[in-house]
């Protein structure tokens, strides 16, 4: 492999907006599934965007049971209550009453269960994290095994792609990159000195030098990714 090709492999890819992708299976035994958690800056409105696409008929004939797909949002305190209620074997509807916020998702085509959420989320408490759970409580009333739902999920902290718990990490990682860069420089100078003096380098010295270089690259790529995310947030603000 040529040196320039190796450098291209190490170069960080341009990160896009952070979207979660996955699959959720809800049934009579598991009427709710955790999607993700996120931290919002105080006094900042968040933006929730998500789509849930099914495979085949989801709302099978279930008598008078009414199906609703609900997005439940819990703050730190309510999430602890939710987990405690879940461990006690409570009903799904009882657990959802503990949610800080709930939103019934609209169906575009009920036969294939394509749902979407696109709304502004305004936190009302100073919770460190908010937890997002998808639920269909009607499933626990009969033996139901509907097809899975593929989802994409995207949350914005105001206009920022970064959650509140990662604020300040860009400056910290930049500072760490500078320090590690200096450390790597002096380590390589030391390795070169040993090569000139002894014609060889001890295995432990070489291992430490390689570890430093890898750590430097890891932090450097983290700075690059966060810088791209911050730039994307800045451009969203300008728009």
C-alpha positions as CSV (number, residue, x, y, z in Angstrom):
1,X,0.0,0.0,0.0
2,X,1.3,3.4,-0.9
3,X,1.8,6.1,1.8
4,X,-0.8,8.4,0.3
5,X,-3.3,5.6,0.2
6,X,-2.6,4.8,3.9
7,X,-3.2,8.4,4.8
8,X,-6.5,8.4,3.0
9,X,-7.6,5.4,5.0
10,X,-6.8,7.2,8.3
11,X,-8.4,10.5,7.3
12,X,-11.7,11.0,9.1
13,X,-14.9,10.9,7.0
14,X,-17.1,13.9,7.0
15,X,-19.7,13.2,9.7
16,X,-23.3,14.0,8.8
17,X,-26.1,14.7,11.2
18,X,-26.3,12.0,13.7
19,X,-29.2,9.6,12.8
20,X,-30.0,6.4,14.7
21,X,-31.1,3.5,12.6
22,X,-32.5,0.2,13.9
23,X,-35.4,-2.2,14.2
24,X,-38.0,-2.5,16.9
25,X,-40.2,-5.5,17.5
26,X,-43.3,-5.0,19.7
27,X,-45.5,-7.8,20.8
28,X,-47.8,-9.0,23.6
29,X,-44.8,-9.7,25.9
30,X,-42.8,-6.5,25.0
31,X,-45.2,-3.7,24.4
32,X,-42.6,-1.0,24.8
33,X,-39.0,-0.6,23.6
34,X,-36.4,2.0,24.5
35,X,-35.1,4.0,21.5
36,X,-32.5,6.4,22.9
37,X,-31.7,9.0,25.5
38,X,-30.6,12.6,25.0
39,X,-29.5,15.6,27.0
40,X,-30.9,19.1,26.3
41,X,-29.4,22.4,27.2
42,X,-31.4,24.4,29.8
43,X,-34.0,26.7,28.3
44,X,-33.4,25.2,24.8
45,X,-36.1,23.6,22.6
46,X,-35.2,20.3,21.0
47,X,-36.2,19.0,17.6
48,X,-37.5,15.4,17.3
49,X,-37.6,13.7,13.9
50,X,-38.3,10.1,13.3
51,X,-39.9,7.6,10.9
52,X,-41.1,4.0,11.8
53,X,-41.7,1.8,8.8
54,X,-43.3,-1.7,9.1
55,X,-43.1,-4.9,7.1
56,X,-46.6,-6.1,6.2
57,X,-49.9,-5.7,8.0
58,X,-49.4,-4.5,11.6
59,X,-52.9,-3.9,12.8
60,X,-54.3,-7.4,12.5
61,X,-57.9,-8.2,13.3
62,X,-58.0,-8.0,17.1
63,X,-61.7,-7.5,17.9
64,X,-62.3,-4.2,19.6
65,X,-58.7,-3.5,20.5
66,X,-57.6,-0.1,19.3
67,X,-54.0,0.2,18.2
68,X,-52.0,3.3,18.9
69,X,-48.3,3.8,18.5
70,X,-47.1,6.1,21.3
71,X,-43.9,7.9,21.9
72,X,-43.3,8.3,25.6
73,X,-40.6,10.7,26.9
74,X,-39.3,10.4,30.5
75,X,-37.1,12.7,32.4
76,X,-34.6,11.3,35.0
77,X,-37.1,11.1,37.8
78,X,-40.0,9.7,35.8
79,X,-37.8,7.2,34.1
80,X,-36.8,5.8,37.5
81,X,-40.5,5.5,38.4
82,X,-41.1,3.8,35.0
83,X,-38.4,1.2,35.6
84,X,-39.7,0.5,39.1
85,X,-43.3,0.1,37.8
86,X,-42.0,-2.2,35.0
87,X,-40.2,-4.4,37.5
88,X,-43.5,-4.8,39.5
89,X,-45.3,-6.2,36.4
90,X,-47.6,-3.3,35.9
91,X,-49.7,-2.7,32.8
92,X,-48.4,-0.8,29.8
93,X,-51.0,1.9,30.1
94,X,-50.2,2.4,33.8
95,X,-46.5,2.8,33.0
96,X,-47.2,5.4,30.2
97,X,-49.1,7.5,32.7
98,X,-45.7,8.1,34.4
99,X,-44.2,9.6,31.2
100,X,-43.2,13.3,31.3
101,X,-44.6,13.7,27.8
102,X,-46.5,11.4,25.4
103,X,-47.2,11.8,21.7
104,X,-49.4,9.5,19.6
105,X,-47.7,9.0,16.3
106,X,-49.7,9.5,13.1
107,X,-49.9,6.8,10.5
108,X,-49.4,7.6,6.9
109,X,-50.4,4.1,5.6
110,X,-51.9,2.0,8.4
111,X,-51.6,-1.3,6.4
112,X,-47.8,-1.0,6.4
113,X,-47.5,0.9,9.7
114,X,-45.5,3.8,8.4
115,X,-45.4,6.4,11.2
116,X,-43.6,9.6,11.6
117,X,-42.8,12.2,14.3
118,X,-41.7,15.7,13.6
119,X,-42.1,18.1,16.4
120,X,-40.4,20.7,18.7
121,X,-39.7,19.3,22.1
122,X,-39.7,21.8,25.0
123,X,-38.2,20.3,28.2
124,X,-40.0,21.5,31.3
125,X,-37.6,20.2,33.9
126,X,-33.8,20.4,34.3
127,X,-33.4,16.7,33.7
128,X,-29.9,15.6,32.8
129,X,-31.2,13.1,30.4
130,X,-34.5,12.4,28.6
131,X,-35.4,8.8,27.7
132,X,-37.5,8.0,24.6
133,X,-39.7,4.9,24.5
134,X,-42.0,3.6,21.8
135,X,-45.1,1.7,22.9
136,X,-48.3,0.0,21.7
137,X,-50.2,-0.8,24.8
138,X,-53.1,-2.5,22.9
139,X,-50.8,-5.5,22.1
140,X,-50.9,-6.8,25.7
141,X,-54.6,-7.6,25.5
142,X,-54.3,-10.5,22.9
143,X,-51.6,-12.8,21.5
144,X,-50.0,-10.3,19.1
145,X,-46.9,-10.7,17.0
146,X,-46.9,-7.9,14.4
147,X,-44.0,-7.4,12.1
148,X,-41.0,-5.3,13.2
149,X,-40.6,-1.6,12.6
150,X,-37.5,-0.1,11.0
151,X,-36.8,3.3,12.3
152,X,-34.6,6.4,11.8
153,X,-34.3,8.8,14.7
154,X,-32.8,12.2,14.9
155,X,-32.7,14.7,17.8
156,X,-31.4,18.3,17.8
157,X,-30.4,20.2,20.9
158,X,-31.7,23.6,19.8
159,X,-29.8,24.0,16.5
160,X,-26.9,21.8,17.7
161,X,-26.2,18.2,16.8
162,X,-24.4,17.7,20.1
163,X,-26.3,16.8,23.3
164,X,-25.8,19.1,26.3
165,X,-23.7,16.5,28.1
166,X,-21.0,16.9,25.4
167,X,-20.8,20.6,25.5
168,X,-17.2,21.7,26.2
169,X,-15.8,18.4,24.8
170,X,-14.6,20.1,21.7
171,X,-12.3,22.4,23.6
172,X,-11.2,19.6,25.9
173,X,-10.3,17.3,23.0
174,X,-8.5,20.1,21.2
175,X,-6.4,20.7,24.3
176,X,-5.7,17.0,24.6
177,X,-4.8,16.8,20.9
178,X,-2.2,19.5,21.4
179,X,-0.7,17.9,24.5
180,X,-0.6,14.4,22.9
181,X,0.9,15.9,19.7
182,X,3.8,17.3,21.8
183,X,4.1,14.0,23.6
184,X,4.3,12.1,20.4
185,X,6.9,14.5,19.0
186,X,9.2,14.1,22.0
187,X,8.6,10.3,22.0
188,X,9.7,10.1,18.4
189,X,12.7,12.2,19.1
190,X,13.6,9.8,21.9
191,X,13.1,6.8,19.6
192,X,15.3,8.3,16.9
193,X,18.0,9.1,19.6
194,X,18.0,5.5,20.7
195,X,18.3,4.2,17.1
196,X,21.3,6.4,16.5
197,X,23.0,5.4,19.8
198,X,22.2,1.7,20.0
199,X,20.9,0.9,16.5
200,X,17.8,-0.6,18.1
201,X,14.8,0.3,20.2
202,X,13.5,-1.7,23.1
203,X,10.1,-3.4,22.5
204,X,8.5,-1.6,25.5
205,X,9.6,1.8,24.2
206,X,8.3,1.1,20.7
207,X,5.0,-0.2,22.1
208,X,4.5,3.0,24.1
209,X,5.3,5.1,21.1
210,X,2.8,3.3,19.0
211,X,0.2,3.6,21.7
212,X,0.7,7.3,21.9
213,X,0.4,7.7,18.2
214,X,-2.9,5.7,18.1
215,X,-4.3,7.8,21.1
216,X,-3.3,11.0,19.3
217,X,-5.1,9.9,16.1
218,X,-8.2,8.9,18.1
219,X,-8.5,12.3,19.8
220,X,-7.6,14.1,16.6
221,X,-10.5,12.3,14.8
222,X,-12.8,13.1,17.7
223,X,-12.0,16.8,17.4
224,X,-12.5,16.6,13.6
225,X,-15.9,15.0,14.0
226,X,-17.1,17.5,16.7
227,X,-15.9,20.4,14.6
228,X,-17.9,19.2,11.6
229,X,-21.0,18.8,13.9
230,X,-20.5,22.3,15.3
231,X,-20.1,23.7,11.7
232,X,-23.3,21.9,10.7
233,X,-25.1,23.4,13.6
234,X,-23.8,26.8,12.8
235,X,-25.1,26.5,9.2
236,X,-28.5,25.3,10.4
237,X,-28.7,28.5,12.6
238,X,-27.8,30.7,9.6
239,X,-30.6,29.1,7.6
